[in-house]
Amino acid sequence: MSQPSKSLREVVGLDNDLPKLGESIVVMVDFQNTYRTGVMALEGAEEALAAGARLLERARAAGAPVVHVINDGGEGTPYDIRAEIGAISDEVAPAEGEAVVVKGFPNSFHETTLTDVLTGLGAAPGSGRNLVIAGFMTHMCVNYTSQGAFNLGYRPTVVAEATATRSLPAPDGSVVPAAALQTAALTTIADLFGVVAPTVDALQA
């Protein structure tokens, strides 16, 4: 079996230290009912949602600002934020005063107010501020939001157990199992864009 090469983070001299929650801003990405049932149901969604709820509880206790991101796909879609199917799940519902950013693309920074919200919380682009990211789907919005954060000069950390994805058809006609896609997505993030925390409990308050 071949040995893994160095990550791009190692090559360019970036660290892999986990941030403290109290020194971070938590970004909850697309924790919507969309992913719990129906055509977009994810494998491990309930477990990831429970982990997201624990992350949210710990973040609030540590005094970390929390920003919720929600994808609006329009009326009648699984992402209809005006309907129950597209709403943020009750277990991780925003508390009073927590910002909610509506997006239409996988990168939560693209054509949204997220940068403005973070700047208002004292975390302007280029600040190197720690962003702790969790949500759905790992290979899509979590991945591209992490990349977007990295490109803007933030320091993202993704909480692996608070993410989930689904099995997908590969270009060759085979099926990529959800577990394999989950591992590949987290590995892509960890190669350059951010640090990956395996569990909520891995993050100190």
C-alpha positions in Angstrom: 0.0 0.0 0.0 1.4 3.4 -1.0 2.2 6.0 1.7 0.2 9.2 1.6 1.9 12.3 0.4 2.2 15.5 2.5 -0.9 17.6 2.7 -0.9 21.0 1.0 -1.3 22.5 4.4 2.0 20.9 5.4 3.7 21.9 2.2 2.8 25.6 2.5 3.3 25.7 6.3 -0.3 25.9 7.6 -1.0 24.4 11.0 -3.6 21.8 11.9 -4.3 23.0 15.5 -8.0 22.9 16.6 -9.4 26.3 17.7 -11.2 27.0 21.0 -14.9 27.5 20.6 -14.8 30.7 22.7 -12.3 32.1 20.2 -14.4 31.2 17.1 -17.5 32.0 15.2 -19.7 29.0 14.5 -21.3 28.7 11.1 -24.2 26.3 10.9 -24.7 25.4 7.2 -28.0 24.2 5.8 -29.3 22.2 8.8 -32.6 22.0 7.0 -35.4 19.5 7.2 -34.6 19.0 3.5 -32.0 16.5 4.3 -33.9 14.4 6.8 -36.6 12.9 4.5 -37.5 12.5 0.9 -35.4 12.8 -2.2 -32.5 14.6 -0.4 -32.4 12.5 2.7 -28.8 11.9 3.8 -27.2 8.9 5.4 -26.3 9.8 9.0 -28.4 13.0 8.9 -30.0 12.4 12.3 -26.6 11.6 14.0 -25.0 14.6 12.4 -28.0 16.8 13.5 -27.6 15.6 17.0 -23.9 16.5 16.9 -24.8 19.9 15.5 -27.2 20.5 18.4 -24.4 19.6 20.9 -22.0 22.0 19.0 -24.6 24.7 19.1 -25.1 24.2 22.9 -21.4 24.3 23.6 -20.8 27.3 21.4 -23.5 29.3 23.1 -22.2 28.3 26.5 -18.7 29.4 25.5 -20.0 32.8 24.3 -19.2 32.1 20.6 -21.2 34.0 18.0 -23.4 31.8 15.9 -24.4 32.3 12.3 -27.0 30.1 10.6 -27.0 29.7 6.8 -30.0 28.4 4.9 -30.4 27.5 1.2 -33.4 28.8 -0.6 -34.2 26.8 -3.7 -37.6 28.5 -4.3 -41.2 27.6 -3.8 -42.2 24.0 -4.3 -38.6 22.7 -4.1 -37.1 20.6 -1.3 -35.2 23.8 -0.3 -38.4 25.9 0.0 -37.6 27.9 3.2 -41.2 29.1 3.3 -42.3 25.5 4.0 -41.5 23.0 6.7 -39.4 20.9 4.4 -36.9 23.7 3.9 -36.9 25.1 7.4 -34.0 24.9 9.8 -34.5 21.9 12.0 -35.9 22.6 15.4 -33.0 21.0 17.2 -30.6 23.7 15.9 -33.1 26.6 15.5 -31.6 30.1 15.7 -31.8 31.8 19.1 -32.8 35.4 19.4 -30.1 37.6 18.1 -28.3 34.9 16.0 -28.0 35.9 12.3 -29.6 33.9 9.5 -28.0 34.2 6.1 -30.0 33.0 3.0 -28.0 31.6 0.1 -28.5 30.2 -3.3 -25.2 28.6 -4.1 -23.0 25.9 -2.4 -20.4 28.6 -1.3 -22.2 30.4 1.6 -20.2 33.5 0.8 -21.3 33.8 -2.8 -23.8 36.6 -3.3 -24.9 36.6 0.3 -24.5 38.8 3.4 -22.3 36.4 5.2 -19.1 38.5 4.9 -21.0 41.5 6.2 -22.4 39.6 9.1 -18.9 38.2 10.0 -17.4 41.7 9.7 -20.1 43.0 12.1 -19.0 40.3 14.5 -15.4 41.6 14.4 -14.2 39.1 11.7 -13.5 40.9 8.5 -12.0 39.0 5.5 -8.3 38.6 5.9 -8.6 38.6 9.7 -7.6 35.0 10.1 -10.5 34.5 12.5 -11.5 31.0 13.3 -14.7 29.8 11.8 -16.1 26.5 13.0 -18.3 25.0 10.3 -20.9 22.2 10.5 -23.8 21.1 8.4 -25.0 19.6 5.1 -23.9 18.3 2.7 -20.3 17.5 3.4 -19.1 17.2 -0.3 -21.1 20.2 -1.4 -22.0 23.2 0.8 -19.7 22.4 3.7 -16.8 21.8 1.3 -17.4 25.0 -0.8 -18.1 27.2 2.2 -14.8 26.0 3.7 -13.0 26.8 0.5 -14.8 30.2 0.4 -13.7 31.0 3.9 -10.1 30.0 3.2 -10.0 32.1 0.0 -11.2 35.1 2.0 -8.5 34.8 4.7 -10.5 33.1 7.4 -9.3 29.9 9.2 -12.1 27.3 8.9 -12.5 24.2 11.0 -15.0 21.6 10.0 -16.6 19.3 12.6 -16.8 15.9 10.9 -19.4 14.3 13.1 -21.7 17.2 12.5 -21.8 16.7 8.8 -23.3 14.2 6.4 -23.8 13.4 2.7 -25.4 10.8 0.4 -24.5 8.1 -2.0 -24.1 9.3 -5.6 -23.6 7.8 -9.1 -20.0 8.1 -10.3 -19.2 9.1 -14.0 -18.3 5.4 -14.8 -21.8 4.3 -13.7 -20.7 2.8 -10.3 -22.0 4.1 -7.0 -19.9 6.1 -4.6 -21.2 5.1 -1.1 -22.0 8.0 1.2 -19.2 6.9 3.6 -16.6 7.1 0.9 -17.9 10.4 -0.3 -17.9 11.7 3.3 -14.2 10.6 3.7 -13.2 12.1 0.4 -14.9 15.4 1.1 -13.3 15.8 4.5 -9.9 14.8 3.1 -10.2 17.4 0.4 -11.0 20.0 3.1 -8.1 18.9 5.3 -5.7 18.9 2.4 -5.7 22.7 2.2 -8.9 24.6 3.1 -9.3 23.9 6.8 -8.7 21.8 9.8 -11.1 18.9 10.4 -12.2 18.1 14.0 -13.4 14.5 14.3 -16.0 15.3 17.0 -17.6 18.2 18.8 -15.8 17.2 22.0 -12.5 17.5 20.3 -13.0 21.3 20.5 -12.1 23.0 23.8 -14.4 25.6 25.1 
